[in-house]
Amino acid sequence: MSDLADTRSGAPVFRLPRLISADGLLTLYTWAFLAFMFLPLLLMVLSSFNDVSPPSVTDWRGITGKWYAFFWMPEEALRADPVLRALDRDRFVGCFGNSVLVAALVVPLSLMLGLAGAVLLTRWRSRANGVLWWVLLSPMLAPGIVLGLSALVFWGRLGVDAGLFTIVMAQTTFIAGYPMLILMARLQRQPVELEEAALDLGATPFRVFRRLTLPYLAPALASAAVIAFMASMENYNTTMFAKGGACTFATEIGAMARNPNGHPPVINAVGTVIILLTVAAAGLHTVLTRREAR
């Protein structure tokens, strides 16, 4: 119901209710956005405890933890379950191991390439900087399908079969852009006068980089490593076209999700564990940050 108020001239005007005011619309949009983002995650977590397959929150058949126990339950119990016995546990664990191996190679490669690009763009003053900026960032803007197929064709022409190596190469081409942007932002805040003073006092460029620049970049390198690791673990599009006969954690989950009878609730359990680890890591970081600030 609109509020009635008087203006200075005495003419009555109607004020809009708070719900449809600017602040009210912004609040409504914020809550709708949060619901859109987090409600599916909540439903996924709830269905991971439901004893039914495919996962459901409407057809509740009791609480169970067998979808989580899939990875360590005895072989006899695994074969006795009509849903779990259709899943290849050894392959799933092996694909997860492949993802960890790929990420362990992609992260250092991406950090080195990103660091080189960041130093080049921030310390080398040239008219070509604008062109180099777009050249180095172009893999991030290219579709993952294009990167995966390009890596597959390029290395295939060189006689290299598609597999974990091509996955590493394809992922590194675009993941290196994330560390580069993070390190560039950090380098742009570093006073260049410190490096120039060290050089004037006789320090070699390598010593300046090792004693001044690298310690200053340590927090950014840690953040970039975490982002590169997560980007590698969850990557699907590029990996799907570059993997050949190999598999990763993301591609195996994608294959399980394409089951015509519905994906198994094990995927929901895995997603719940990932959410818990993410929240725990964020909470630990917050606690440590507050402790250091005291």
C-alpha positions in Angstrom: 0.0 0.0 0.0 1.5 3.3 -1.1 2.3 6.0 1.5 0.6 9.4 1.1 2.8 12.5 1.7 2.5 16.2 1.2 4.9 18.3 -0.8 5.8 21.9 0.1 3.0 23.1 -2.3 0.5 21.1 -0.4 -0.3 18.8 -3.3 -0.5 15.1 -2.2 1.9 12.7 -3.8 2.3 9.0 -3.5 5.5 7.4 -2.3 6.4 4.0 -3.6 6.5 1.2 -1.0 10.0 0.3 0.1 9.8 -3.1 -1.6 9.9 -1.6 -5.0 12.3 1.3 -4.2 15.8 1.3 -5.5 17.2 -0.3 -2.3 14.4 -2.8 -2.2 15.0 -3.9 -5.8 18.7 -4.3 -5.1 18.0 -6.3 -2.0 15.5 -8.5 -3.8 17.9 -9.0 -6.7 20.7 -9.9 -4.3 18.7 -12.6 -2.5 17.4 -14.0 -5.8 21.0 -14.2 -7.1 22.2 -15.9 -3.9 19.3 -18.4 -4.1 20.1 -19.1 -7.8 23.7 -19.7 -6.9 23.5 -21.7 -3.7 20.1 -23.5 -3.8 21.3 -26.1 -6.4 24.3 -26.8 -4.2 22.1 -27.3 -1.2 19.9 -29.7 -3.1 23.0 -31.5 -4.3 24.2 -31.9 -0.7 20.8 -33.2 0.5 20.5 -35.7 -2.3 23.9 -37.1 -1.6 22.5 -38.6 1.6 19.3 -40.0 0.0 19.2 -43.7 -0.6 18.0 -43.5 -4.2 19.5 -43.4 -7.7 19.4 -41.1 -9.7 19.7 -38.5 -7.0 16.5 -36.9 -5.8 15.2 -34.8 -2.9 11.5 -35.4 -3.6 11.7 -39.2 -3.6 13.2 -39.6 -0.2 14.0 -43.2 0.8 16.1 -42.9 3.8 19.5 -41.5 4.9 22.6 -43.3 3.8 26.3 -42.7 3.6 27.1 -45.4 1.1 27.7 -42.9 -1.7 30.6 -41.5 0.3 31.8 -45.0 1.3 32.0 -46.0 -2.3 35.7 -45.3 -2.3 36.7 -47.5 0.6 33.9 -50.0 1.1 34.8 -53.7 0.8 34.6 -55.3 -2.6 31.9 -57.7 -1.4 29.6 -54.8 -0.3 30.4 -53.0 -3.5 29.2 -55.9 -5.7 26.1 -56.4 -3.6 24.8 -52.9 -4.3 22.8 -52.7 -7.5 24.0 -49.1 -8.2 27.6 -49.1 -7.1 28.5 -52.4 -8.7 28.0 -50.8 -12.1 30.7 -48.2 -11.4 34.4 -48.8 -11.9 36.0 -47.6 -8.7 39.6 -48.3 -9.8 39.1 -46.3 -13.0 37.6 -43.4 -11.1 40.5 -43.3 -8.6 43.0 -43.6 -11.5 41.4 -40.7 -13.3 41.6 -38.6 -10.1 45.3 -39.5 -9.9 45.8 -38.4 -13.5 44.2 -35.0 -12.7 46.6 -34.6 -9.7 49.6 -35.5 -11.9 48.5 -33.1 -14.6 47.9 -30.3 -12.1 51.3 -31.0 -10.6 52.9 -30.3 -14.0 50.6 -27.5 -15.1 51.0 -25.4 -12.0 54.8 -24.9 -12.1 54.7 -24.4 -15.9 52.0 -21.9 -15.7 53.8 -20.0 -12.9 57.0 -19.8 -14.8 55.3 -18.7 -18.0 53.0 -16.3 -16.2 55.9 -14.8 -14.2 57.9 -14.3 -17.4 55.0 -12.6 -19.1 54.3 -10.4 -16.1 57.9 -9.2 -15.8 58.0 -8.6 -19.6 54.9 -6.5 -19.7 55.7 -4.5 -16.5 59.4 -4.0 -16.8 60.0 -3.8 -20.6 58.7 -0.4 -21.9 58.0 -0.7 -25.6 55.4 0.2 -28.2 54.9 -3.5 -28.7 53.5 -3.9 -25.1 50.0 -3.5 -26.3 50.4 -6.2 -28.9 52.2 -8.5 -26.5 49.3 -8.0 -24.0 46.7 -9.4 -26.4 49.0 -12.1 -27.7 49.7 -13.4 -24.2 46.1 -13.2 -23.1 44.5 -14.6 -26.3 44.6 -18.2 -25.1 42.4 -17.2 -22.2 39.8 -15.7 -24.6 39.8 -18.7 -27.0 37.2 -21.4 -26.6 38.4 -24.5 -24.8 37.4 -26.7 -27.7 39.7 -24.7 -30.0 42.6 -25.1 -27.6 42.1 -28.8 -27.1 41.8 -29.5 -30.8 44.7 -27.3 -31.6 46.9 -29.1 -29.1 45.7 -32.5 -30.4 46.5 -31.6 -34.1 49.8 -29.9 -33.4 51.3 -32.6 -31.3 49.8 -35.3 -33.5 51.7 -33.8 -36.5 54.9 -34.1 -34.4 54.2 -37.8 -33.8 53.0 -37.4 -30.2 49.9 -39.4 -29.3 47.1 -37.8 -27.4 47.3 -38.4 -23.7 48.4 -36.8 -20.4 51.2 -34.9 -22.2 48.8 -33.2 -24.6 46.5 -32.4 -21.7 49.3 -30.7 -19.9 50.3 -28.7 -22.9 46.7 -27.7 -23.8 45.9 -26.6 -20.2 49.1 -24.7 -19.8 48.4 -22.6 -22.9 45.5 -20.8 -21.2 46.0 -21.4 -17.4 49.3 -19.5 -17.6 47.3 -16.3 -18.2 45.8 -16.4 -14.7 49.2 -16.2 -12.9 50.3 -13.6 -15.4 47.4 -11.3 -14.5 47.9 -11.9 -10.7 51.6 -11.3 -10.8 51.2 -8.2 -13.0 48.9 -6.6 -10.5 51.5 -7.3 -7.8 54.5 -6.0 -9.8 52.7 -2.8 -10.7 52.6 -2.0 -7.0 56.3 -2.6 -6.4 58.4 0.5 -6.4 60.8 0.3 -9.3 63.2 2.6 -7.5 64.2 -0.3 -5.2 65.4 -2.4 -8.1 67.2 0.6 -9.7 69.0 1.4 -6.5 70.1 -2.2 -6.1 71.5 -2.2 -9.6 73.3 1.1 -9.0 74.9 -0.4 -6.0 76.4 -3.2 -8.1 73.9 -6.0 -7.7 73.4 -8.2 -10.8 69.9 -8.4 -12.3 69.5 -12.0 -11.2 70.4 -11.1 -7.6 67.9 -8.2 -7.7 65.3 -10.5 -8.9 66.1 -13.2 -6.3 66.5 -10.9 -3.3 63.9 -8.2 -4.1 61.3 -9.1 -6.7 60.8 -12.8 -5.9 60.1 -12.3 -2.1 57.8 -9.5 -3.0 55.9 -11.8 -5.3 55.7 -14.7 -2.9 52.0 -14.1 -1.8 50.9 -13.5 -5.4 52.7 -16.7 -6.5 50.9 -18.7 -3.8 47.5 -17.3 -4.8 48.3 -17.9 -8.5 49.4 -21.5 -7.7 46.1 -22.2 -6.0 44.0 -20.8 -8.8 46.1 -22.6 -11.4 45.6 -25.9 -9.5 41.8 -25.5 -9.3 41.6 -24.4 -13.0 43.5 -27.6 -14.0 41.5 -29.9 -11.8 38.1 -28.7 -13.0 38.9 -28.1 -16.7 36.7 -30.1 -19.0 36.4 -28.6 -22.5 40.0 -28.4 -23.3 40.9 -31.7 -21.7 38.1 -33.5 -23.4 39.5 -32.8 -26.8 43.2 -33.3 -25.9 43.0 -36.4 -23.8 42.9 -39.2 -26.4 42.4 -42.4 -24.5 43.4 -41.0 -21.1 41.0 -39.7 -18.5 40.9 -37.1 -15.8 38.7 -36.4 -12.8 36.6 -33.9 -14.7 36.2 -36.0 -17.9 35.3 -39.1 -15.9 32.6 -37.3 -13.9 31.3 -35.9 -17.2 31.1 -39.4 -18.6 29.2 -40.7 -15.6 26.8 -37.7 -15.8 25.9 -38.7 -19.3 24.3 -41.9 -18.2 20.9 -42.2 -19.9 19.5 -43.6 -16.7 20.7 -40.6 -14.6 24.0 -39.9 -13.0 24.9 -41.9 -9.9 24.7 -40.1 -6.5 28.5 -40.7 -6.1 28.9 -37.5 -8.1 26.8 -35.6 -5.6 29.0 -37.1 -2.8 32.2 -36.0 -4.5 30.7 -32.5 -5.0 29.8 -32.2 -1.4 33.3 -33.2 -0.3 34.7 -30.5 -2.6 32.4 -27.9 -1.1 33.4 -28.9 2.4 37.1 -28.7 1.5 36.6 -25.3 -0.1 34.7 -23.9 2.9 37.3 -25.3 5.3 40.2 -23.8 3.3 38.5 -20.4 3.2 37.7 -20.6 6.9 41.3 -21.5 7.8 42.6 -18.7 5.6 40.3 -16.2 7.4 41.4 -17.4 10.8 45.1 -17.2 10.0 44.7 -13.8 8.4 43.0 -12.4 11.5 45.6 -14.0 13.8 48.4 -12.4 11.8 46.7 -9.0 11.9 46.6 -9.0 15.7 
